[in-house]
């Protein structure tokens, strides 16, 4: 990856494990989340107990510790937190709201609708949703989507639908 490449990240809901790490790995100033988003930071663990020779189990545990140490180091770089703090926080599942993630340094901002779109400031214009023949969204003509290409039934009650038109 080039050093001058900017990467924007956005958490829309719940980022866990590697998703939380990736959300924080974006370019500083371009890492964001929606107001109700959450993050879960945790150490990699064992889903199932390892089986086999003691030397094989030792290799798996050593590899897992190495990967957890690397994740902690990267989180320390991203967030500005000390490795000791990150280790303490990640002893158990560590949940953060979007506002807490900003304070922790994992992301930079929480996206909020502009004041003109907030319902607290008044009503939001969602357009007119009329009858079957008139479907509009935000007062724009319906140019696509469901209902835009509906056909009428013939007078004999049979549908005149011929399928999609394919241009050659």
N, C-alpha and C positions, 0 to 999 in steps of 0.2 A: 504494500500500500504506500502511496506517496504521502509524504509528511504534510503537504499543502492541501490534501483533499479534505473537504468538509463533509461530514456525515451527520445528518439529522436523525434523531431517534424520537419516537413517540409511543408512550404506553397508553393503550386504549382501555385496558381493563386490569388484568392481573399478570404481572411478570414474575416468574419464579425461576430460581436457579440460574441457568445460563441466560434466560431471557432478561432477568434483572441485570446481569453483568453486561449484556449487549446494550441494554437501554442506557446504561451509564457510560458505555464506551464511545458514544458519539462525541462529536466536536463540542468542546466547552462553549456554552452559549446557545447550542442547538439541541439540547437534550430536554425533552418536555414530557408532560403527562396530562391527562384529562383530570378534572377535579376529583372524581371518585375512583381513580386508579389506585392500585396497591402494588407493592413490591414485596417479594419474599427472598431474603438472602439466607442461605444455609450451606453447610459443608456437605461435600459429597460423602455419602455413606454406603453401606452395604445393603442392597435390596434383599439378598439372600446370603446366608452364611457360606463362606468359602469352604470348599471341600478339597481334599487332596493331601499331598505331603506337606509337612511343616514348612519346607523351603519354598514351595509354591505359594502358600498362604502368606509367608513373609514377604515375598515379592509383590503380591497384590496389595498388601497393607502399605508397604513402602511406596509403591506407585501412587496409591490413593493419598497418602500424606503429602507427597511431592506435588500432586495436582492441587490439593487444598491450600498448600503454602503459596503456590503460584497465584491462585485466585485471590487469596488474601493480599498478596503484594500488589496485584493489579487494582483491586478495590482501594487500597491505600493511595495509589497514584491518582486514581479517578476522583476520589472523594476528599482527599486531604486529611483523612482520619489516620491515626497511628495504627500500625499493625496490631499492637496490643489491644486497642479498642475494638478493632474489627474481629479479632479472635474472641474477645469477650462477648461481643454481640452475636457472633455466629455459633456459640456453644449450643444454642437451641435455635429453632426457627425464628428468624428475625423479620417481622412484618413492619412495613413502613407505609403510611398513607402518602399521597402525592406531596402534600405540604411537608411531611416529615422527611421525605426523600430529598426535597430541596434543602432543608436545614442540614441534612446529613452530607450533602454534596454529591449525591448520586445523580441528580438531574439539576437543571438550571431554573426551570419555570413550570408553573401550572397554567395550562391554557384555559382561559375563560371566554365566554361569548362577549362580543362587543356590547357596550351599554345599550345600544339601540335594539339588540336582539334579546336581552334579558327580560324574562317575564316579570321580574320585580319592578321594572321600569314601566310596565304597561303590557299590552297584548302584542303577540307576535303575529304578523300577517302571514298566515299559511295559505292564503289564496281562497278561491271559491271552488268548492267541490259540489258541483251541481248534479243533475240527473245523469241518465245513461249516456246521452249524447254530448254532454258538456262536462269534461273533466279538465280542471285547470289547477295548477300548482303555482303558488306565489304570483297569481294573476298573469301567467304566461299561457300561451296556447299549447295544447297537448300535441306534441310532435312525435311522440314515440311511447313505448310502453304498452301496458295492457289497455285495450279498448281503442287504441289509435287506429287499428286496422280491422275493426269489427265489421262484419258484413250483415246486411239485413236479410231476413228470411223472405222467401218468395211468398206470394199470396196463397199458393197451394199448401203452405205449411212446411215445405221441405227446405232444408238448408242449401244455399247455393255456394257453399264453401268449396273451393277448388284447390286448396293448399297454397303454399307460398309461391309467389311468382319468381321464377328464376330467369334472369336476363343472360343472354348468350353473347 
